[in-house]
C-alpha cells in the first residue's frame, strides 16, 4: 500500500471534539503525529475523551504529543478531575537551581503517568538549551535548566529517563542548542556567532547525553549557527546529518520546530519551508496552527513526490523508525509518584531565593501590587488558582497573619507618574514583577515603585534578568517561574526576611 506523503507531517488541529470536518481533514492529510494546545483543552475529562475519539478515527500509527515542559510552557489549567490529575511544576530553571537529579527524574516520571492517563504518547520536552551570559533570549529564559552545560545535561538526562521509563517518548530540543541566540525564533531568524569550541564543549554536551539516554525525538532549532553553516539548522544537512546523525550517532527521530515561526515565514517561501528540512535529513516537519498551510504543505509534498524529488524509500525508513521506537513504550508499566504536588512544592522551596537583602516592613499588613494575570493569560498559561488572584494572594499572606491590600496593574498601559503617591512612602509594599526586561512600561512602573516606597520589596516572577532594574538596597526575591507553588514559597521567604529585618 502506497504511503501518504502526509506522513512527513506532525500537525496541530483546532477544536475540542471530533466532528465530520475534522475527520475529513485528517483523512486527507494522514499525518504521523498530532500536537495539542490549550485551544484543544477545556478540561482533563474532555481532553481524554477527545483523544480517545481521535484514536478511533486515526488508528494506532498516529502519535499524540504535547509541549509539556513544566513551568512556563504548560497547556492545562485544571489540576484534578474524575480520577485524572495534572501537576503544575515550577519549570527547568527552578530544577536547575535546586540541582536535584532525583527530582528531575521524578518530575519526568510524574509527567509520564499523568500524560499517559490522558492518552498522550509524546512529550516535546525537555529543553536542553544552555543559557549564556550574553544571551537575553526571551524565547528560552526560565525554560532552560541554566548556564552550566553539565548540569543541563544531567538534569535533562534524568528527566528523559523519568519520562521514557514510564512510557512517554521524550524530545531533546532545540538542537544544536538555542541558548546563545539573542533573538526569539518565534519572531525573527537568529544568527549564532558562537565558536566551534563553544558549540562543541557547551551546547552539544546536553544533546550528547540525551542521545546516550536513547531519547526518542530530537527537535532542531531554526537558528543559523554560522560556524557550521550559513543555512538555518532547519535546512542544514551538515548539522542534521553530519553532526546529529553521524557525529552524535543519533538513530531515532528528527523533527523540525514549528515552521510557522517568524524565523521561517519572514525569510523563506512556504515551499522552501516544507521541502528543505526533509532534504536536510529531518524525518518529520511540524506545522502547528494554520489548517490552510497544512493543506498547502500536503499539496507541495504530493507534487514533490510526483516529480521524484523525494523517494518513498526514505519516507518508509522514517515511518519504520517511528513504529519501532514507539512500540517500545506501549507496554511499559507506569510507576506513579505518591505526592506529585509535594514534589512541586519541594522544587519551589529548593529554588526560590532572596537575592538582595534590605529593610522590609509589613509584618501585619501588606500592600501588594500584582500584574493583571487575566490580561497576560492571552499569551501565557496560568493556573486557575492564580487567575482567581484575590483569594490566592489573600490565602498566601493570611498564612502569615497579614491583611492584604491588593492592587491589580495593567502593566501594558503603564501608570501615571503620581500613581503611588496615594500611599505613604513608609507603607509596607510588595511589587510582583512579571517581565520588566521585556516591557518598557513595566520597567518604568517598577522604577517608580522603588522611588516611592522606602521599605518595599520586589518579587521577580518570569524573567531573572529583571534583577538589573532593582536597586541594590531593595530586598528582592527570585522565583524563577510563576507557578502557584513558587509564588507561595516567595511569600514565605519574604515573611522570613521581614522577621529578620530591623
KEKOLDREN-560216 format. One record per residue (C-alpha): residue in three letters; y, x, z. Coordinates in steps of 0.05 Angstrom, whole numbers, plus 5000, padded with zeros to 4 digits. Example, Ala and Ser with C-alpha at 12.3 -4.5 7.8 and 13.67 -1.06 7.14 Angstrom:
2
ALA491052465156
SER497952735143
This chain:
502
UNK500050005000
UNK506850284980
UNK511450465037
UNK518250135042
UNK523950635036
UNK527050255095
UNK522150635139
UNK527251205137
UNK531950755177
UNK533050635251
UNK537950065256
UNK542049645304
UNK541848885298
UNK546248325322
UNK544347715361
UNK540547545424
UNK534647165396
UNK530247165334
UNK532646675281
UNK530946575207
UNK536747005184
UNK534647595227
UNK527347515206
UNK529447535133
UNK533848145144
UNK528248535179
UNK523048335127
UNK527548605073
UNK529449265107
UNK522849425143
UNK525849965187
UNK521850455230
UNK525950305293
UNK530949835324
UNK536350055373
UNK539549545420
UNK546449495452
UNK550049075503
UNK551348565448
UNK543848415448
UNK543248325523
UNK545247715564
UNK540147815620
UNK533848205634
UNK529347605622
UNK532947425557
UNK532348135532
UNK524948175548
UNK523747515512
UNK527947755453
UNK523848395446
UNK517348015454
UNK519247535397
UNK521548125355
UNK514948475367
UNK511147885339
UNK515447905277
UNK515748645261
UNK508948875286
UNK506949475327
UNK509450015279
UNK516849895293
UNK519450235356
UNK524749935403
UNK530050405430
UNK535950425477
UNK541350935495
UNK539650905569
UNK542451555595
UNK544751325664
UNK551851385686
UNK557051285632
UNK552151035578
UNK548250425600
UNK547449735570
UNK545649265628
UNK550048915678
UNK544348575716
UNK540248975766
UNK534448495781
UNK531747835755
UNK525047485758
UNK521048105775
UNK524948555727
UNK529649095751
UNK534449595721
UNK537550125766
UNK544450395751
UNK544051145763
UNK550151595773
UNK549152005709
UNK547952715687
UNK553853085717
UNK552252775784
UNK545053015776
UNK547653705757
UNK552053725820
UNK546153505863
UNK541754025829
UNK535153695848
UNK529753745794
UNK525353245832
UNK531052735829
UNK531752835754
UNK524252735745
UNK524152115790
UNK530151825753
UNK526451915687
UNK520251615718
UNK524151015743
UNK527550915677
UNK520850925642
UNK517850395687
UNK523749935681
UNK524750015606
UNK517249925592
UNK517249275631
UNK522649015583
UNK518849225521
UNK522749855504
UNK518850465479
UNK524150995465
UNK529951245506
UNK535351625467
UNK536352085526
UNK537452575557
UNK543852915534
UNK542553675533
UNK549553895513
UNK552254475555
UNK559554405573
UNK564454975562
UNK570855165598
UNK574655095532
UNK571754415518
UNK575453765534
UNK570753345491
UNK571952625512
UNK565352415479
UNK560952825526
UNK564252975593
UNK560152685650
UNK554452545602
UNK552653285608
UNK548753605665
UNK554054145668
UNK556154845646
UNK550055245668
UNK545055275610
UNK539155395656
UNK541054805700
UNK541854355638
UNK535154605611
UNK531354505676
UNK534253815693
UNK533253595621
UNK526053815621
UNK524853455688
UNK527752805661
UNK523852865596
UNK517452955634
UNK519052375680
UNK520151925620
UNK514352145578
UNK509152205633
UNK510451465645
UNK510151215574
UNK517151245546
UNK518851725489
UNK524852165505
UNK530252445460
UNK533853115466
UNK540953055439
UNK545553275407
UNK542353875373
UNK544354445369
UNK549054285427
UNK555353875426
UNK558354205488
UNK563254675454
UNK566154135409
UNK573353965424
UNK573353325382
UNK569252695393
UNK564952565331
UNK565951825341
UNK573051965316
UNK573152595273
UNK568653155248
UNK568353715300
UNK568354445280
UNK565054915329
UNK567355645329
UNK562255905377
UNK559056585364
UNK551756675344
UNK550356975413
UNK553556385450
UNK549755875408
UNK543056235417
UNK543756415491
UNK547355795517
UNK547055185473
UNK540055255444
UNK536955415512
UNK536054685536
UNK533154485469
UNK528055045471
UNK525954785539
UNK525554075513
UNK521254285454
UNK516654655503
UNK516153995542
UNK513853655477
UNK519953195473
UNK518652635422
UNK525352605387
UNK531053085374
UNK537652765353
UNK542453205315
UNK549853295322
UNK554953135268
UNK558753785285
UNK559854365238
UNK557155005270
UNK560655495225
UNK556756105250
UNK550655795217
UNK553155335162
UNK559555035134
UNK555954365129
UNK555353875188
UNK548653935223
UNK547053245195
UNK546953555125
UNK544554265141
UNK537554455121
UNK538755135152
UNK539854835221
UNK534954255216
UNK529154615182
UNK530755345192
UNK532755325265
UNK529754685294
UNK523154665255
UNK521755405244
UNK525355795298
UNK524255295355
UNK517555055325
UNK519254315336
UNK513753885306
UNK515753185327
UNK521152715301
UNK528252895279
UNK533452345279
UNK540752355258
UNK546252105303
UNK549551445282
UNK552151515211
UNK557751025224
UNK561651515267
UNK568451745243
UNK565752455235
UNK561752185176
UNK565551585150
UNK572351935145
UNK569552535106
UNK563752325062
UNK561551775015
UNK556451295042
UNK551351534991
UNK552052245017
UNK551451995088
UNK544851665072
UNK541552175027
UNK543752855052
UNK540752805122
UNK533952655091
UNK534753225042
UNK536353675101
UNK529853505135
UNK531152915181
UNK525452415188
UNK529951825202
UNK537251645198
UNK540951205248
UNK545650635228
UNK547650235289
UNK552449675274
UNK554249425204
UNK548848985171
UNK552149065103
UNK551949825110
UNK544549775127
UNK543249355065
UNK547149855023
UNK543250435053
UNK536750085035
UNK539149994963
UNK541350734959
UNK534450954983
UNK530850494934
UNK534850794876
UNK533751504901
UNK526151394903
UNK526251064834
UNK529851674807
UNK524752124843
UNK530052464886
UNK525052384943
UNK517552394947
UNK513551854984
UNK509152415010
UNK514852645054
UNK516151945080
UNK508751865094
UNK508852515135
UNK514652255176
UNK511151585188
UNK504651935207
UNK508452385255
UNK511651775287
UNK504951405292
UNK501351985324
UNK506652135377
UNK507951405395
UNK500551265401
UNK500051775456
UNK504851355500
UNK501750675491
UNK496350725544
UNK499851135596
UNK499950855667
UNK506850775697
UNK507851055767
UNK513550655796
UNK518350915849
UNK518550505913
UNK526150525924
UNK530050665859
UNK536650435889
UNK535550925946
UNK534651485894
UNK541251285861
UNK544751305928
UNK541651985944
UNK544252265878
UNK551151985893
UNK551052275963
UNK548852945936
UNK554452985884
UNK560852625906
UNK565353145938
UNK572153265970
UNK575153785923
UNK582053815955
UNK583953716028
UNK590453446055
UNK593652946101
UNK590352266097
UNK592751646133
UNK589850946138
UNK584250916188
UNK585450166199
UNK588749956135
UNK588850186063
UNK593050026001
UNK588250125943
UNK590250185870
UNK584550075822
UNK584150025746
UNK583049355713
UNK575549425702
UNK575348775663
UNK580149055612
UNK576449715609
UNK569749345600
UNK571649245527
UNK569849975518
UNK565550165579
UNK559749865616
UNK560849675689
UNK556049355738
UNK557248625754
UNK558948815826
UNK564649255803
UNK567448725757
UNK567948295819
UNK572248845847
UNK575448415902
UNK569048325942
UNK566149005924
UNK572149425948
UNK573348976008
UNK566049066028
UNK566349826020
UNK572649906061
UNK570649386114
UNK564449806128
UNK569250296160
UNK573349776196
UNK579149776147
UNK583049196120
UNK584849246047
UNK590849106003
UNK588349165932
UNK592649235870
UNK589349195802
UNK593049605749
UNK593249525674
UNK593850265661
UNK594450195586
UNK601349895592
UNK603950365645
UNK608450145703
UNK615950105717
UNK618750735750
UNK620450325812
UNK613550015819
UNK611250395881
UNK617850325918
UNK615849655947
UNK611450045996
UNK613550556047
UNK612351286028
UNK608451346094
UNK603750776078
UNK596350956072
UNK594550915998
UNK588651085953
UNK589051145877
UNK582551065838
UNK583851445774
UNK579651285713
UNK581751765657
UNK588752055662
UNK586652625615
UNK585352115560
UNK591251655575
UNK598451875578
UNK600451215612
UNK595251305667
UNK597352035676
UNK604551805689
UNK602251275738
UNK598151795775
UNK604152265778
UNK608751715803
UNK603651515857
UNK603552235883
UNK611152285883
UNK611951665925
UNK606251665976
UNK606452256024
UNK599552116054
UNK595951835994
UNK589152045967
UNK586452055896
UNK579251885876
UNK577352115805
UNK572151665772
UNK570751835699
UNK573952495679
UNK573453115723
UNK579053425681
UNK583852955716
UNK583853435774
UNK589153855739
UNK594053265747
UNK593053225822
UNK597953635865
UNK594654165908
UNK596853845973
UNK593953155955
UNK586953015980
UNK582352885921
UNK575152655914
UNK570952755851
UNK565552225839
UNK563152475771
UNK562051755750
UNK563851025763
UNK557450705785
UNK557950285848
UNK553850765890
UNK558651335871
UNK564850935889
UNK561750715955
UNK560051445971
UNK567151665953
UNK569951166003
UNK565251436056
UNK567552156040
UNK574851906044
UNK573751606113
UNK570452236138
UNK576652616114
UNK581152116149
UNK577652246215
UNK578652996206
UNK585952926184
UNK591253106237
